[in-house]
Amino acid sequence: MAAKGGKQSRSGLSGRKGAGEEGEEEQPLQAVLVADSFNRRFFPITKDQPRALLPLGNVAMIDYTLEFLTSTGVQETFVFCCWMSNKIKEHLLKSKWCRPTSPNVVHVITSDLYRSLGDVLRDVDAKSLLRSDFVLVYGDVVSNIDVSQALQEHRHRRKMEKNISVMTMICKESSPGHKSRCEEDDIIVAVDSKSRRVLHYQNTQGLKRLQFPMNIFHNGSDEFEIRHDLLDCHISICSPQVAELFTDNFDYQTRNDFVRGILVNEEILGNQIHMHVTKDGYGVRVSNLLMYDSVSSDLIRRWLYPLTPEANFTDQKGGSCTHSRHNVYRASGVTLGHGSQMEENVLIGCDTSIGANCHISNSVIGNNCTIGDNVILDRAYIWNNVHIASNVAISQSVVCDKAVVKEGVRLNKQCVLAYNVVIGPSISLPEGTVVSMHHPEEEEEDDDEFLSDDAEVGHSKDKTKQKVFNPAEVGAEGKGYIWKASSLDDTEEEEELSQCLWGLVLNPDPESESEASEPDDPDDLVIPSPEMDDVKVFQLEVLGTLQRGLDENIDCDNLVLEINSLKYAYNITLKEVMQILTRVVLEYPFQQQRPQDSPLTTAQYTALLLPLLEKWGPVFKNYVKRAQDYLDCLSAFEEYFLEQESHWGAMGKVLMEMYQRDILEEEIILRWFSQGATSDKSRQLRRNQGLQKFIQWLEEAEDESSEEEGK
């Protein structure tokens, strides 16, 4: 196909840059780190600080990602930022990653125009940043997995199979329900047992029943596995073609879009995705606060070794700490009052002061914090410069920088105090309460603030000042606005916010209609092809695309891209694409008729159709590659003309044009003519004089060519 050929030539140039078969392996390993999640999952926390800079074990999340990349041998990393990009850039420029001695050269690329992973990778392609295979990862991934074997396998596959494999996804064996698995990211995967090629990939969140396309049972694999025991580490080894494919497919916005698109279009584009499954190591994306809680706990329990709190791998001043039994870590300058107990799994940052008779367990406390007497902390995450007064109890909650918790306050499970909030005194916040200095109405007033760095945090201070803090919600001396308070009369909007911060509730309403709802008829459990409505809509869309192609003189390569996008959007099989395209083209002369026009004669119909076949021949040839494709085209041809008996005289000329344009092959046409009749009307159609003359001409031409070969 023309479009495919164009892309292959681009990929071929990239390969030649790598100096041949062995030269590509000698290229420094590169990485693309996306330091933006492109969602509001951590709002309102991330209204003040980008997610990549949120502290995990008193270290910014992006530092864990860069340490992982460096340890795997990455020598050049491109960090792409959008939301609060200046803060990320400033952090990195001050870090060890941007020193001349760093083994991993970090480039920070910022833009207010990035709205998705797709935008980032299209920019990567436009800037021609990649010389060879690269690692794709988000800035909130925490991992110690050794990807060298996966990288070696990926390069070997690309060498052996002529660059067919474009991506290798890294997954870890992890049983369903394990705390390191984010339930909303649970997946089910079908993989070829020998080649590890991904045949099917589906997110199972909220699904009551699972559907598998029939093609995975007919893909030629001797054996394949269907697995639900895998944790997607969100680490991918990609070929440079990945960025090019994002450029060619504007509807690819996320990695899931890309994976689905490649699997659906594999038989057209010839690209494949593979999977590397590891039993060792740790790889998790911090996608919500439940995962933040889980990863923080694993870090303190040393499941991420050699990434441990005392390692101070970021080389930050005051970052070192001592490790004692029961996994208690204390940085320099920590003072502990009489009778206070750090029971187990506790990390305390530098220059933090803790009062008397405190009980602290399974918690992380940041730098320069002050904690009063008789304080109970369990699964509490206290960030930097926080002041907690006496007689306070905090359970499984997050307290952000410079927050103040006054005396007698109780934070129940899953509470969040965002930056600079003041709570108390003597108030108990219900489970799931979120308090921020930003009023919730700013969500609507400043909807674009999330997308631009120009809107700083103080951007709406004037509006905020006009609003009054409610003492009943935050205490008599409190400062902040309630974003979420779990109670019996929760609104649907409030529930959504809690789910965003702490993870989705995976108990869908049985009455609700969603992607998860399925037909009750057991015969409908597996639907190999889309509903008839979708097929009809696809047919109309193809007609509109071809019509626009004529009106605007659009190149056939671009028409193919549009039809491929429609195929993906409506879940249409390749066979259906071939049949619908054939029907749309054969019907086209009639579609242009006005009601007052007299019916087309066979001669008029032929005169209108033949130039169209010449014009759209490259589109046809893109989809006809195998014998079965030719037969599907001829089947649609026959089905159409069985409905148009008055125009049977055009059949011979139409087939002649399709044959001469290399849309159809001689051998397949003869086989269809001799073996394809399935009804009396089919046999009658084959007795048409014009068609028989064309078949006779084909047979004679075949005999002549055989005689010439025999001489």
C-alpha positions in Angstrom: 0.0 0.0 0.0 1.3 3.4 -0.8 0.9 4.9 2.7 2.6 1.9 4.2 5.4 2.1 1.7 6.0 5.7 2.6 6.3 5.0 6.3 8.6 2.1 5.6 11.0 4.3 3.8 11.1 6.7 6.8 11.7 3.8 9.2 14.4 2.5 6.8 16.2 5.9 6.9 16.1 5.7 10.7 17.6 2.3 10.5 20.4 3.4 8.2 21.3 6.2 10.5 22.0 3.5 13.0 24.8 2.2 10.8 23.5 -1.1 9.8 22.6 -4.3 11.6 25.1 -4.0 14.4 25.3 -0.2 14.5 21.8 0.2 15.9 22.8 -1.7 19.0 25.7 0.6 19.5 23.5 3.6 19.6 23.0 5.0 23.2 19.8 3.8 24.7 17.3 6.7 24.8 14.1 7.3 26.9 11.0 9.4 26.6 9.7 10.4 30.0 6.3 12.0 30.0 6.2 14.1 33.2 2.5 14.8 32.9 -0.5 12.5 33.5 -2.9 14.7 31.3 -5.6 14.2 33.8 -6.9 15.6 37.1 -6.6 12.5 39.2 -4.6 14.2 42.0 -6.7 17.4 42.0 -6.8 19.6 44.1 -3.2 18.6 45.2 -1.8 19.1 41.8 -3.2 22.6 41.5 -0.1 23.6 43.5 2.5 21.0 42.4 2.7 18.7 39.4 2.3 15.0 40.1 5.9 14.2 39.0 7.2 16.4 41.9 4.9 15.0 44.6 7.1 13.5 47.4 7.2 9.7 47.8 9.3 8.7 50.7 10.4 12.4 50.9 11.8 12.2 47.3 10.1 13.6 44.1 8.4 10.8 42.1 10.3 11.8 38.9 13.6 11.1 40.6 12.6 7.4 41.1 11.7 7.2 37.4 15.1 8.8 36.3 17.0 6.5 38.7 15.2 3.5 37.2 16.1 4.6 33.6 19.7 5.3 34.5 20.1 1.9 36.2 18.8 0.2 33.1 21.5 1.8 30.9 19.6 4.7 29.5 22.1 7.4 28.5 19.8 10.1 27.1 16.3 11.0 28.4 13.9 13.5 27.0 11.5 14.8 29.7 8.3 16.2 28.3 6.3 18.6 30.5 3.1 20.6 30.1 1.4 21.4 33.5 3.6 23.5 35.7 6.6 22.7 33.5 8.7 25.5 35.0 8.7 23.8 38.4 9.7 20.4 36.9 12.4 22.1 34.8 13.7 24.0 37.9 13.8 20.8 39.9 15.7 18.9 37.3 18.2 21.6 36.6 19.1 21.6 40.3 19.3 17.8 40.5 22.2 15.5 39.8 20.6 14.5 36.6 21.6 17.7 34.9 25.2 17.7 36.1 28.0 17.1 33.6 28.9 13.9 35.5 25.5 12.4 35.1 25.6 9.1 33.1 22.1 9.9 31.8 21.9 13.2 29.9 18.5 14.8 30.6 16.8 17.2 28.2 13.7 19.0 29.3 11.2 19.9 26.6 8.2 22.0 27.6 5.0 23.0 25.7 1.6 24.3 26.7 0.2 22.5 23.6 0.6 18.9 24.9 -2.7 17.4 25.8 -1.9 13.7 25.6 0.8 11.1 25.2 -0.1 11.2 21.5 0.8 14.9 21.3 4.2 14.2 22.9 5.1 11.4 20.6 4.0 13.4 17.5 6.3 16.1 18.7 9.1 13.5 19.2 8.6 12.5 15.6 8.5 16.1 14.3 11.8 16.9 16.1 13.5 13.6 15.0 14.9 13.1 18.5 15.2 9.3 18.4 18.0 7.4 16.8 17.0 3.9 17.8 14.8 1.9 20.1 13.8 3.8 23.2 12.1 3.3 26.6 8.7 5.0 27.1 7.6 5.7 30.6 5.6 8.2 32.7 7.1 10.4 35.5 5.1 8.6 38.2 6.5 5.1 37.5 8.5 3.6 40.4 10.5 0.5 39.4 13.7 -1.5 39.9 13.1 -4.0 37.0 16.0 -4.9 34.9 14.8 -4.4 31.4 18.1 -5.5 29.6 16.7 -8.9 28.7 13.5 -7.4 27.4 15.5 -4.9 25.4 17.7 -7.7 24.0 14.6 -9.7 23.0 13.0 -6.7 21.4 16.1 -5.9 19.3 16.5 -9.6 18.3 12.8 -9.7 17.1 13.2 -6.6 15.0 16.4 -7.9 13.4 14.9 -11.3 12.7 11.4 -10.1 11.6 12.4 -7.0 9.6 11.2 -4.4 12.1 7.7 -5.9 12.5 7.7 -5.6 16.3 7.1 -2.0 17.2 6.6 -2.3 21.0 7.5 -4.6 23.9 5.3 -4.0 27.0 6.8 -5.0 30.3 4.5 -6.8 32.8 5.1 -8.4 36.1 3.4 -11.6 37.4 1.1 -10.5 40.2 -2.0 -12.3 41.4 -5.4 -10.5 41.2 -6.1 -8.5 44.3 -2.4 -8.0 45.2 -1.9 -4.5 46.7 0.6 -3.5 44.1 -2.1 -3.9 41.4 -4.2 -0.9 40.7 -7.7 -2.4 40.2 -8.8 0.2 37.7 -5.8 -0.8 35.6 -6.4 -4.5 35.7 -6.0 -6.1 32.3 -6.6 -9.4 30.5 -4.2 -10.3 27.8 -4.0 -13.0 25.1 -0.4 -13.8 24.2 1.2 -16.3 21.8 3.0 -18.7 24.1 6.1 -19.0 21.9 6.7 -15.6 20.3 5.1 -13.6 23.2 3.1 -11.6 20.6 0.1 -9.8 22.0 -3.1 -11.0 20.4 -5.6 -9.3 22.6 -5.3 -6.6 25.3 -8.3 -5.3 27.3 -8.8 -3.3 30.5 -11.2 -5.2 32.7 -12.2 -2.5 35.1 -15.9 -2.7 35.7 -16.6 -5.5 33.2 -18.9 -8.3 34.3 -18.2 -10.3 31.2 -15.3 -10.5 28.9 -15.3 -10.6 25.1 -12.6 -12.0 22.9 -12.4 -11.4 19.1 -12.6 -14.6 17.1 -9.4 -13.9 15.3 -7.2 -14.8 18.3 -8.4 -18.3 17.9 -7.5 -18.4 14.2 -4.2 -16.4 14.2 -2.0 -19.4 13.3 -0.5 -19.8 16.8 0.0 -23.4 18.0 -0.6 -22.3 21.5 -1.6 -19.1 23.2 -2.3 -18.0 26.8 -5.1 -15.8 28.3 -3.7 -14.2 31.4 -5.2 -12.1 34.2 -2.3 -12.5 36.5 -0.2 -9.6 35.0 0.5 -6.2 36.4 1.1 -3.6 33.6 4.2 -1.8 34.7 3.6 1.0 32.2 7.1 0.6 30.9 7.4 0.1 27.1 10.4 -0.6 24.8 9.5 1.1 21.5 11.0 1.3 18.1 11.2 4.7 16.4 8.2 3.7 14.3 6.0 4.2 17.3 6.4 8.0 17.1 5.7 7.8 13.3 2.6 5.7 13.8 1.3 8.3 16.3 1.9 11.0 13.7 0.0 9.0 11.0 -3.0 8.2 13.3 -4.3 11.4 14.8 -6.8 9.4 16.9 -4.0 7.7 19.0 -4.0 9.7 22.2 -3.0 7.2 24.8 -0.9 4.0 24.8 -4.1 2.0 25.1 -5.3 3.7 21.9 -2.1 2.7 20.2 -2.2 -0.9 21.4 -5.8 -1.4 20.3 -5.1 0.3 17.0 -2.1 -1.9 16.2 -4.0 -5.1 17.2 -7.0 -4.2 15.1 -4.9 -3.1 12.1 -2.2 -5.7 12.4 -3.3 -7.5 9.2 -3.2 -4.2 7.3 -0.1 -2.5 8.7 1.9 -5.6 9.5 3.0 -4.2 12.9 3.1 -6.3 16.1 3.3 -5.8 19.8 5.0 -8.2 22.1 5.1 -8.6 25.9 7.9 -9.4 28.3 6.8 -10.9 31.5 9.1 -10.8 34.6 8.7 -12.6 37.9 11.3 -10.4 39.6 11.6 -6.7 40.4 9.0 -4.0 41.2 7.2 -1.8 38.7 4.2 0.3 39.5 2.6 3.5 38.4 1.4 5.8 41.2 -2.0 6.5 39.5 -4.0 7.4 42.6 -3.6 7.8 46.4 -4.3 4.2 47.1 -1.3 3.3 44.9 0.6 6.1 46.6 -0.1 4.5 50.0 0.8 1.1 48.6 4.1 2.1 47.0 5.2 4.2 50.0 4.6 1.2 52.2 6.6 -1.1 49.9 9.4 1.5 49.7 9.8 1.5 53.5 9.5 -2.3 53.7 12.4 -2.4 51.2 10.6 -4.1 48.3 12.2 -1.6 45.9 15.8 -2.5 46.8 18.2 -1.0 45.9 15.9 2.0 46.0 15.7 2.5 49.7 15.2 5.6 51.9 18.7 5.5 53.3 20.3 5.2 49.8 19.9 9.0 49.1 20.2 8.3 45.4 19.0 11.8 44.6 22.1 13.2 46.3 19.9 15.8 48.0 21.3 17.8 50.9 20.0 16.3 54.1 18.6 13.4 52.3 20.6 10.7 54.0 19.1 8.8 57.0 19.8 5.9 59.3 18.0 2.6 59.1 17.2 0.6 62.2 15.2 -2.5 63.0 11.5 -2.6 62.3 12.2 -0.5 59.3 12.5 2.8 61.1 14.4 5.5 59.2 15.6 8.8 60.8 17.2 11.6 58.9 19.6 14.1 60.5 18.3 16.6 63.0 15.3 14.6 64.2 14.3 15.1 67.8 12.0 12.7 69.6 10.1 13.5 72.8 10.0 11.3 76.0 7.7 8.3 75.7 7.2 8.6 71.9 7.3 5.3 70.0 8.1 4.7 66.3 6.7 1.3 66.1 7.4 0.0 62.6 7.7 1.1 59.0 8.3 4.8 59.8 10.4 7.4 57.8 11.1 10.8 59.4 12.7 13.6 57.4 15.5 15.9 58.5 15.1 18.6 61.2 11.7 17.3 62.2 10.6 17.6 65.9 8.3 15.1 67.5 6.7 15.7 71.0 6.2 13.4 73.9 4.0 10.3 74.1 3.4 10.0 70.3 2.6 6.7 68.6 3.8 6.5 64.9 3.4 3.5 62.7 3.4 2.8 58.9 3.9 6.5 58.2 6.2 9.0 56.4 7.0 12.4 57.8 8.7 15.0 55.7 11.4 17.6 56.5 11.1 20.5 58.9 7.8 19.3 60.5 6.7 20.0 64.0 4.5 17.4 65.8 3.1 18.1 69.3 2.5 15.7 72.2 0.1 12.7 72.3 -0.2 12.5 68.5 -1.2 9.2 66.8 -0.2 8.7 63.2 -1.0 5.5 61.4 -0.6 5.2 57.6 -0.2 9.0 57.6 1.8 10.8 54.9 2.9 14.2 56.3 4.8 16.2 53.7 7.3 19.1 54.4 7.0 22.1 56.8 3.8 20.8 58.4 2.7 21.8 61.9 0.7 19.3 63.9 -0.5 20.4 67.4 -1.0 18.1 70.4 -3.8 15.5 70.8 -4.2 14.9 67.1 -5.0 11.5 65.4 -4.4 10.9 61.7 -5.3 7.6 59.9 -4.5 6.8 56.2 -4.5 10.4 55.2 -2.3 12.8 53.3 -1.2 16.2 54.7 0.5 18.4 52.1 3.3 21.1 52.6 2.8 23.9 55.0 -0.5 22.6 56.3 -1.4 23.3 60.0 -3.4 20.8 62.1 -4.5 22.4 65.3 -5.1 20.7 68.7 -7.7 18.0 69.1 -8.2 17.4 65.4 -9.0 13.9 64.1 -8.5 13.0 60.4 -10.3 9.8 59.6 -9.4 7.5 56.7 -8.7 8.9 53.2 -8.7 12.5 54.2 -6.5 15.0 52.2 -5.3 18.4 53.4 -3.9 20.2 50.4 -1.2 22.9 50.5 -1.4 25.6 53.2 -4.7 24.4 54.7 -5.4 25.0 58.4 -7.8 22.7 60.2 -9.1 23.0 63.8 -9.1 23.1 66.6 -11.1 20.3 68.0 -12.8 19.0 64.9 -13.2 15.6 63.4 -13.1 15.3 59.6 -15.3 12.6 58.1 -13.7 9.8 56.1 -12.8 10.9 52.6 -12.7 14.7 53.3 -10.6 16.7 50.9 -9.7 20.3 51.9 -8.0 22.8 49.7 -7.2 26.5 49.7 -8.7 26.5 46.1 -12.4 26.8 46.0 -14.1 23.9 44.1 -15.8 26.5 41.9 -12.4 27.3 40.4 -12.8 23.9 38.5 -15.5 25.5 36.4 -14.2 29.1 36.5 -10.7 28.2 35.4 -11.3 25.2 33.3 -8.3 25.8 31.1 -5.9 26.4 34.0 -5.1 22.7 34.1 -3.8 22.9 30.6 -1.6 25.9 30.7 1.5 26.9 32.6 0.5 30.6 32.2 -2.1 30.2 34.9 -0.2 30.1 38.2 -1.7 29.2 41.5 -2.3 32.7 42.6 -4.1 33.4 39.4 -7.6 33.4 41.0 -6.6 34.7 44.5 -9.0 37.7 44.1 -12.0 35.4 43.6 -10.9 33.1 46.4 -10.6 36.0 48.9 -14.2 36.9 48.4 -15.3 33.4 49.6 -15.6 32.7 53.3 -14.2 29.7 55.1 -16.9 27.7 56.9 -15.9 27.1 60.6 -18.4 24.2 60.8 -16.3 22.4 58.1 -12.7 23.4 58.9 -12.9 24.6 62.5 -13.0 28.0 64.2 -9.4 28.9 63.1 -9.5 26.8 60.0 -8.7 27.9 56.4 -9.7 25.9 53.4 -12.7 24.7 51.4 -14.2 21.2 51.5 -13.9 19.4 48.2 -15.3 16.1 49.4 -17.0 15.0 52.6 -18.3 11.5 52.6 -21.7 11.3 54.2 -25.1 9.7 53.7 -26.3 12.4 51.4 -23.3 12.4 49.0 -23.9 13.9 45.6 -22.8 12.1 42.5 -20.2 14.8 41.8 -18.6 14.5 45.2 -18.4 10.7 44.8 -16.5 11.2 41.6 -13.9 13.3 43.3 -13.2 10.8 45.9 -12.8 8.1 43.3 -10.4 10.2 41.4 -8.1 10.7 44.4 -8.2 7.3 46.0 -9.1 5.1 43.0 -12.3 4.1 41.3 -15.0 2.1 43.2 -15.2 -1.1 41.2 -18.7 -2.1 42.0 -20.7 -0.7 39.1 -24.5 -0.2 39.5 -26.1 -3.2 38.0 -28.9 -1.0 36.6 -26.5 1.4 35.0 -25.7 1.2 31.3 -22.1 1.3 30.5 -19.3 -0.4 28.7 -19.7 -3.2 31.2 -23.3 -3.9 30.4 -23.8 -6.9 28.2 -26.8 -8.6 26.6 -28.5 -11.3 28.6 -28.7 -13.8 25.8 -25.8 -16.3 26.3 -25.5 -16.6 22.6 -24.3 -12.9 22.5 -21.3 -13.5 24.8 -18.9 -13.4 21.9 -19.6 -11.0 19.1 -17.1 -11.5 16.3 -18.4 -8.6 14.2 -20.0 -5.3 15.0 -23.7 -4.5 15.1 -25.3 -3.9 11.8 -25.8 -0.2 12.7 -22.1 0.3 13.0 -21.5 -1.4 9.6 -24.1 0.9 8.0 -22.5 4.0 9.6 -19.1 2.9 8.5 -20.4 2.5 4.9 -21.8 6.0 5.0 -18.5 7.3 6.4 -16.5 5.6 3.7 -18.8 7.0 1.0 -18.3 10.5 2.6 -14.5 10.0 2.6 -14.4 9.0 -1.0 -16.7 11.9 -2.0 -14.5 14.4 -0.1 -11.5 12.8 -1.8 -12.9 13.6 -5.2 -14.1 17.1 -4.3 -10.8 18.2 -2.6 -8.5 16.0 -4.7 -7.2 14.2 -1.6 -4.3 11.8 -2.1 -5.2 8.1 -1.9 -2.6 7.6 0.9 -4.6 10.0 3.1 -7.9 8.3 2.1 -6.4 5.0 3.3 -5.5 6.6 6.7 -9.0 8.0 7.1 -10.6 4.6 6.3 -8.2 2.9 8.7 -9.3 5.3 11.4 -12.9 4.6 10.7 -12.2 0.9 10.7 -10.7 1.2 14.2 -13.5 3.5 15.4 -16.3 1.2 14.3 -14.5 -2.1 15.1 -14.9 -3.3 11.5 -13.1 -6.4 10.3 -10.8 -6.4 7.2 -13.2 -8.6 5.3 -16.0 -6.1 6.0 -13.8 -3.2 4.9 -13.1 -4.9 1.6 -16.8 -5.8 1.0 -18.0 -2.3 2.0 -15.4 -0.5 -0.1 -16.3 -2.6 -3.1 -20.0 -1.9 -2.7 -19.5 1.8 -2.1 -17.5 2.2 -5.3 -19.8 0.1 -7.4 -22.8 2.1 -6.1 -21.1 5.5 -6.5 -22.5 6.5 -9.9 -26.1 5.8 -8.7 -25.4 7.9 -5.5 -24.6 10.9 -7.6 -28.0 10.8 -9.4 -30.6 13.4 -8.6 -34.3 12.3 -8.2 -35.3 14.1 -11.4 -32.5 12.4 -13.5 -33.5 9.6 -15.8 -32.1 6.1 -14.8 -28.6 5.4 -15.9 -28.1 3.1 -18.9 -25.5 0.3 -18.7 -23.2 2.4 -21.0 -23.6 5.5 -18.9 -23.0 3.5 -15.7 -19.8 2.0 -17.1 -18.5 5.4 -18.4 -18.9 6.9 -14.9 -17.5 3.9 -13.0 -14.3 3.1 -14.9 -12.6 6.5 -14.1 -13.4 6.0 -10.4 -11.7 2.6 -10.4 -8.7 4.2 -12.0 -8.8 7.0 -9.4 -9.3 4.8 -6.3 -7.3 1.8 -7.5 -4.5 2.4 -4.9 -7.1 2.4 -2.1 -8.3 -1.0 -3.2 -4.8 -2.4 -3.5 -4.1 -1.3 0.1 -6.6 -3.9 1.3 -6.1 -6.7 -1.2 -3.0 -8.7 -0.4 -4.0 -12.3 0.1 -6.1 -14.7 -2.0 -8.9 -14.4 0.5 -9.0 -10.7 0.1 -9.5 -11.0 -3.7 -12.3 -13.5 -3.1 -13.9 -11.1 -0.6 -13.8 -8.4 -3.2 -15.3 -10.6 -5.9 -18.0 -11.9 -3.4 -19.0 -8.2 -2.8 -18.9 -7.6 -6.6 -21.2 -10.6 -7.2 -23.6 -9.6 -4.3 -23.9 -6.1 -5.7 -24.6 -7.2 -9.3 -27.1 -9.8 -8.2 -29.2 -6.8 -7.0 -28.6 -4.9 -10.3 -29.6 -7.4 -13.0 -30.3 -4.6 -15.4 -26.6 -3.7 -15.4 -25.1 -7.1 -15.9 -23.8 -5.9 -19.2 -21.2 -3.8 -17.3 -19.7 -6.7 -15.4 -17.1 -7.7 -18.0 -15.8 -4.2 -18.4 -15.7 -3.5 -14.7 -13.7 -6.7 -14.0 -11.4 -6.0 -17.0 -10.7 -2.5 -15.4 -10.0 -4.0 -12.0 -7.8 -6.7 -13.5 -5.8 -4.1 -15.5 -5.4 -1.9 -12.5 -4.0 -4.9 -10.5 -6.9 -4.8 -8.1 -7.7 -8.4 -8.9 -5.6 -11.3 -10.1 -6.3 -13.5 -13.1 -6.1 -16.8 -11.2 -8.5 -15.7 -8.5 -11.0 -14.3 -11.0 -11.0 -17.7 -12.8 -11.4 -19.6 -9.6 -14.3 -17.4 -8.5 -16.0 -17.8 -11.9 -15.7 -21.6 -11.9 -16.3 -22.4 -8.2 -18.2 -19.4 -6.7 -21.8 -20.1 -7.9 -24.0 -20.8 -4.9 -27.5 -20.3 -6.3 -29.4 -20.5 -9.5 -29.2 -16.7 -9.9 -25.4 -16.9 -9.4 -25.2 -19.4 -12.2 -27.4 -17.2 -14.3 -25.1 -14.2 -13.7 -22.1 -16.2 -14.9 -23.9 -16.9 -18.2 -23.9 -13.2 -19.0 -22.3 -12.8 -22.5 -20.1 -9.8 -21.5 -18.7 -11.6 -18.4 -18.2 -14.9 -20.4 -16.2 -13.0 -23.1 -13.9 -11.5 -20.4 -13.4 -14.9 -18.8 -12.7 -16.4 -22.2 -10.1 -13.7 -22.9 -8.5 -14.3 -19.5 -8.2 -18.1 -20.2 -6.7 -17.5 -23.7 -4.2 -15.1 -22.3 -3.3 -17.6 -19.6 -2.8 -20.3 -22.2 -0.7 -18.1 -24.4 1.6 -17.2 -21.4 1.9 -20.9 -20.5 2.9 -21.7 -24.1 5.5 -19.0 -24.1 7.0 -20.2 -20.8 7.1 -23.8 -22.2 9.2 -22.7 -25.2 
